[in-house]
Amino acid sequence: MKISILLVLTTIFISNVVNAKSLNIYSHRQPYLLKPFIDAYTKKTGVQLNVVYSSKGLAQRLSAEGANSPADLILTVDIARLYRYEDLDLLAKIDSKILIENIPPYLRSKNNTWFGLSKRTRAIAISKDRMNSGDVLRYEDLADPKLKGKICSRPGSHVYNRALMASIIAAKGADDAEKWAKGLVSNLAKRPQGNDRSQLKSIYSGECDVAIINHYYYGKLTYSKNPDHRKWAKASIIVFPNQGPGDRGAHVNISGGGVVKFSKNKETATKFLEFLVTDEAQILYGDVNFEYPINNKSKLPKRLKALGTFKEDSLLIEDIAKLAPKAQEIIDTVYW
């Protein structure tokens, strides 16, 4: 059975399968990350899933299409993007016992319009050879002058760092968060640039000793078929920050989704979201992209378990989205 995946502004593949049931998904997630879920669900149910993929512009497209939109589901990463759909009133409220029981309240919308489906944490990587395991234990340590000239980071305005900045504001208040950001920037080894993979490469090459990364990049490089990638990962140790007694835990962000307000197939769309929190799908998130399960009752795949478990910040992730504008203001002020 072939699944149709429509790639916006790239290539269009037309399925030769005709089903009585189908769903149309607008996705910010790359097709290769979705394909295992699509294949598993279609095999289980016979529902055909058609995916329109684009890294940006889907919210504006859906808003412009309005009631004429063919979309049934939104799948994306990062709370700010999910919150954007809710802010534009593009998502339906969903009454699903399965979703509510299996997703922690702080990782879904208060209005049940969007739901976290997997977790990614903003972790810290440190040089295995040039740093000691206890040198950096908290996000706050990144502003310590002892790390002067030792830190690498992608630009602060990237959604991953902006969300981390928002979580710092929530924990410490805006004034102290700005002081932290200034300290972090003063400790940078070079201008913020690249992606999270390149931060690990920079530790390997000796450009820096500490980097801020999403944990799954470390997993991907650790198990990559590319020997250079494995070398980059092997040069680092991953640290889940703020794990001490009474501390708040590591900042987490999510991949997530919601049912489109204009969908004519809300019941079927909801069932697909419910599938994504089953053990089968939650294990896939770990196997495909090293993302942690949102469902705390799900088992960790072997390779994900090897990365370790962590205590997570239980801050309402919706509050992170609300603090994003202030986070960006601070990022701009300190030139991160």
C-alpha positions as CSV (number, residue, x, y, z in Angstrom):
1,M,0.0,0.0,0.0
2,K,1.4,3.4,-0.9
3,I,0.8,6.5,1.1
4,S,0.5,9.9,-0.6
5,I,2.8,12.6,0.8
6,L,2.4,16.0,-0.7
7,L,5.6,18.1,-0.3
8,V,4.7,21.8,-0.5
9,L,6.9,23.6,-3.2
10,T,8.8,20.4,-3.8
11,T,7.4,17.1,-5.1
12,I,3.8,15.8,-5.3
13,F,3.3,12.0,-5.0
14,I,-0.2,10.8,-5.8
15,S,-1.4,7.7,-4.1
16,N,-3.0,4.9,-6.2
17,V,-5.0,3.7,-3.3
18,V,-8.7,4.6,-2.9
19,N,-10.1,4.3,0.6
20,A,-13.5,5.2,2.0
21,K,-11.7,6.8,4.9
22,S,-8.9,9.3,4.7
23,L,-7.3,12.2,6.6
24,N,-5.5,15.2,5.4
25,I,-2.6,16.4,7.6
26,Y,-0.8,19.7,7.5
27,S,2.7,19.0,9.0
28,H,5.7,21.0,10.0
29,R,7.4,17.6,10.7
30,Q,9.5,16.2,7.9
31,P,8.0,13.4,5.9
32,Y,10.6,10.8,6.9
33,L,9.7,11.3,10.5
34,L,6.0,10.8,9.9
35,K,6.2,7.9,7.5
36,P,6.6,5.1,10.2
37,F,3.5,6.4,12.0
38,I,1.5,6.7,8.8
39,D,2.4,3.2,7.7
40,A,1.6,1.7,11.1
41,Y,-1.8,3.4,11.3
42,T,-2.8,2.7,7.7
43,K,-1.9,-1.0,8.2
44,K,-4.0,-1.1,11.4
45,T,-7.1,0.8,10.2
46,G,-7.0,1.2,6.4
47,V,-7.3,5.0,6.8
48,Q,-5.3,6.8,4.1
49,L,-3.2,9.7,5.4
50,N,-2.3,12.5,3.0
51,V,0.3,14.9,4.3
52,V,1.1,18.4,3.2
53,Y,4.6,19.3,4.5
54,S,6.1,22.7,4.9
55,S,8.6,24.1,7.4
56,K,6.7,27.4,7.6
57,G,3.5,29.2,6.4
58,L,1.0,26.5,7.2
59,A,-0.9,28.5,9.8
60,Q,-1.3,31.4,7.4
61,R,-2.4,28.9,4.7
62,L,-5.0,27.3,6.9
63,S,-6.3,30.6,8.1
64,A,-6.7,31.8,4.5
65,E,-8.5,28.6,3.5
66,G,-10.9,28.9,6.4
67,A,-13.9,26.6,6.1
68,N,-12.8,25.5,2.6
69,S,-9.6,23.9,3.9
70,P,-9.1,20.2,3.2
71,A,-7.0,19.8,6.4
72,D,-8.1,17.6,9.2
73,L,-5.0,17.6,11.4
74,I,-2.1,19.7,12.3
75,L,1.2,18.1,13.4
76,T,4.2,20.2,14.4
77,V,7.0,20.8,16.9
78,D,7.5,23.4,19.5
79,I,4.8,24.9,21.8
80,A,5.0,28.3,20.1
81,R,3.9,26.9,16.8
82,L,1.0,25.0,18.4
83,Y,0.0,28.0,20.3
84,R,-0.1,30.0,17.1
85,Y,-2.8,27.7,15.7
86,E,-4.9,28.1,18.9
87,D,-4.3,31.9,18.9
88,L,-5.7,32.0,15.3
89,D,-8.7,29.9,16.4
90,L,-7.9,27.2,13.9
91,L,-8.2,24.2,16.3
92,A,-11.3,22.3,17.5
93,K,-11.8,21.4,21.2
94,I,-11.5,17.7,21.6
95,D,-13.2,15.6,24.3
96,S,-11.0,12.5,24.4
97,K,-10.6,10.4,27.6
98,I,-7.6,8.6,26.0
99,L,-5.7,11.9,25.3
100,I,-6.6,13.5,28.7
101,E,-5.6,10.4,30.7
102,N,-2.4,9.7,28.9
103,I,-1.0,13.3,28.4
104,P,0.1,15.3,31.5
105,P,-2.0,18.4,32.0
106,Y,1.0,20.7,31.6
107,L,1.8,19.3,28.2
108,R,-1.6,19.9,26.6
109,S,-3.8,22.9,26.0
110,K,-6.1,23.9,28.9
111,N,-8.9,24.0,26.3
112,N,-8.0,20.6,24.9
113,T,-7.4,22.1,21.5
114,W,-3.8,20.8,21.1
115,F,-1.9,17.9,22.7
116,G,1.7,17.1,23.2
117,L,2.6,13.8,21.6
118,S,6.3,13.4,22.5
119,K,8.9,15.2,24.6
120,R,12.3,16.7,23.8
121,T,14.4,18.3,26.4
122,R,16.9,21.2,26.1
123,A,20.0,19.5,27.4
124,I,23.6,20.5,27.9
125,A,26.5,18.7,26.2
126,I,30.0,18.9,27.8
127,S,33.4,17.8,26.5
128,K,34.2,14.3,27.8
129,D,38.0,15.1,27.9
130,R,38.1,18.8,28.9
131,M,35.3,19.0,31.5
132,N,34.3,17.2,34.6
133,S,30.8,15.7,35.0
134,G,29.9,18.0,37.8
135,D,31.1,21.3,36.2
136,V,27.7,22.1,34.6
137,L,24.6,20.8,36.4
138,R,22.1,23.6,36.0
139,Y,21.1,26.0,33.2
140,E,22.1,28.7,35.7
141,D,25.7,27.4,35.5
142,L,25.9,28.6,31.9
143,A,26.2,32.1,33.1
144,D,29.0,31.4,35.5
145,P,32.2,33.3,34.6
146,K,34.2,30.1,35.0
147,L,32.8,29.1,31.5
148,K,34.2,32.2,29.8
149,G,34.9,31.4,26.2
150,K,33.7,27.8,26.5
151,I,30.1,27.7,25.3
152,C,28.6,27.2,21.8
153,S,25.0,27.8,20.9
154,R,22.8,28.2,17.9
155,P,21.1,31.7,17.7
156,G,18.9,32.6,20.7
157,S,16.1,33.5,18.4
158,H,15.6,29.9,17.3
159,V,12.4,28.5,18.7
160,Y,14.3,25.9,20.8
161,N,16.3,28.6,22.6
162,R,13.5,31.0,22.8
163,A,11.4,28.4,24.6
164,L,14.3,27.8,27.0
165,M,14.6,31.5,27.6
166,A,10.9,31.7,28.3
167,S,11.3,28.9,30.9
168,I,14.1,30.8,32.6
169,I,11.8,33.9,32.8
170,A,9.1,31.7,34.4
171,A,11.5,30.3,36.9
172,K,13.5,33.5,37.8
173,G,11.5,36.5,36.6
174,A,12.4,38.8,33.7
175,D,15.2,40.8,35.4
176,D,17.1,37.8,36.6
177,A,16.5,36.0,33.4
178,E,18.1,38.9,31.5
179,K,21.1,38.8,33.8
180,W,21.4,35.1,33.1
181,A,21.2,35.7,29.3
182,K,23.9,38.3,29.5
183,G,26.2,36.0,31.4
184,L,25.6,33.2,28.9
185,V,26.4,35.5,26.0
186,S,29.6,36.7,27.7
187,N,30.7,33.0,27.9
188,L,30.2,32.2,24.3
189,A,33.3,30.9,22.4
190,K,32.0,32.2,19.1
191,R,29.1,33.9,17.5
192,P,25.8,31.9,17.8
193,Q,25.4,29.9,14.6
194,G,24.6,26.6,13.1
195,N,22.2,23.9,14.3
196,D,22.4,21.6,17.3
197,R,24.4,19.0,15.4
198,S,27.1,21.6,14.7
199,Q,27.4,22.4,18.4
200,L,28.4,18.8,19.1
201,K,30.9,19.0,16.2
202,S,32.3,22.2,17.7
203,I,33.0,20.4,21.0
204,Y,34.7,17.6,19.1
205,S,36.9,20.1,17.2
206,G,37.8,21.9,20.4
207,E,36.1,25.2,19.5
208,C,34.1,25.0,22.7
209,D,33.6,22.7,25.7
210,V,29.9,23.2,26.4
211,A,26.9,23.4,24.2
212,I,23.1,23.7,24.5
213,I,21.3,21.1,22.4
214,N,18.1,19.2,22.2
215,H,18.8,15.7,23.6
216,Y,17.7,13.8,20.5
217,Y,20.5,15.2,18.4
218,Y,23.0,13.5,20.7
219,G,21.0,10.3,20.2
220,K,21.0,10.6,16.4
221,L,24.7,11.2,16.2
222,T,25.5,8.5,18.7
223,Y,23.8,5.9,16.5
224,S,24.4,7.5,13.1
225,K,25.7,5.4,10.2
226,N,28.2,8.2,9.5
227,P,31.4,7.5,11.5
228,D,32.2,11.2,11.8
229,H,28.8,11.8,13.5
230,R,29.6,9.1,16.0
231,K,32.9,10.7,16.7
232,W,31.2,14.1,17.4
233,A,28.8,12.4,19.9
234,K,31.5,10.3,21.5
235,A,33.5,13.5,22.4
236,S,30.6,14.7,24.6
237,I,28.6,13.7,27.7
238,I,25.0,14.7,27.8
239,V,23.7,16.5,30.9
240,F,20.0,16.8,31.9
241,P,20.0,20.1,33.9
242,N,18.5,21.1,37.2
243,Q,18.1,17.5,38.5
244,G,19.0,18.2,42.2
245,P,16.6,17.8,45.1
246,G,14.1,20.5,45.1
247,D,15.2,21.8,41.7
248,R,12.7,22.3,38.9
249,G,14.0,19.8,36.4
250,A,15.0,20.0,32.8
251,H,13.1,22.2,30.4
252,V,10.9,20.2,28.0
253,N,9.3,21.1,24.8
254,I,7.0,18.9,22.7
255,S,6.0,17.7,19.3
256,G,2.2,17.8,19.2
257,G,-0.9,18.1,17.2
258,G,-4.6,19.1,17.0
259,V,-7.7,18.7,15.0
260,V,-8.5,21.4,12.6
261,K,-11.6,23.4,13.5
262,F,-13.0,23.1,9.9
263,S,-12.4,19.4,9.6
264,K,-15.3,17.3,8.3
265,N,-13.6,14.2,9.8
266,K,-13.1,15.2,13.5
267,E,-13.9,11.8,14.9
268,T,-11.4,10.0,12.6
269,A,-8.8,12.7,13.2
270,T,-9.2,12.3,17.0
271,K,-8.7,8.6,16.7
272,F,-5.3,9.2,14.9
273,L,-4.2,11.5,17.7
274,E,-5.3,8.8,20.2
275,F,-3.2,6.3,18.3
276,L,-0.2,8.5,18.7
277,V,-0.2,8.1,22.5
278,T,-0.5,4.3,22.4
279,D,2.6,2.2,23.4
280,E,3.1,1.3,19.7
281,A,3.4,4.9,18.6
282,Q,5.2,6.2,21.7
283,I,7.9,3.6,21.1
284,L,8.1,4.7,17.5
285,Y,8.8,8.3,18.6
286,G,11.9,7.0,20.5
287,D,13.0,4.7,17.7
288,V,12.6,7.2,14.9
289,N,13.8,10.5,16.5
290,F,15.0,9.7,20.0
291,E,12.0,11.6,21.5
292,Y,10.8,10.7,25.0
293,P,7.2,9.4,25.4
294,I,4.6,11.9,26.5
295,N,2.7,8.9,28.0
296,N,4.6,8.2,31.2
297,K,3.2,4.6,31.2
298,S,5.0,3.8,28.0
299,K,8.3,1.9,28.0
300,L,11.5,3.5,26.7
301,P,13.2,1.9,23.7
302,K,16.6,0.4,24.5
303,R,18.6,3.1,22.8
304,L,16.6,5.9,24.4
305,K,17.0,4.3,27.8
306,A,20.7,4.4,27.3
307,L,20.6,8.2,27.1
308,G,19.1,8.2,30.6
309,T,15.9,9.5,32.3
310,F,15.4,12.8,33.8
311,K,13.2,14.9,36.0
312,E,11.3,17.4,33.9
313,D,10.1,20.9,34.6
314,S,6.3,20.7,35.1
315,L,5.7,24.3,34.1
316,L,2.6,24.7,32.0
317,I,4.0,24.6,28.5
318,E,1.3,27.0,27.5
319,D,2.8,29.6,29.8
320,I,6.1,29.2,27.8
321,A,4.3,30.2,24.7
322,K,2.8,33.3,26.4
323,L,6.3,34.3,27.6
324,A,7.9,33.9,24.1
325,P,7.6,37.6,23.2
326,K,9.4,38.7,26.4
327,A,12.0,35.9,25.8
328,Q,12.6,37.3,22.3
329,E,12.9,40.8,23.7
330,I,15.7,39.7,26.1
331,I,17.4,37.6,23.4
332,D,17.5,40.7,21.2
333,T,18.7,42.9,24.0
334,V,21.7,40.7,24.9
335,Y,22.5,39.9,21.3
336,W,22.2,36.1,21.7
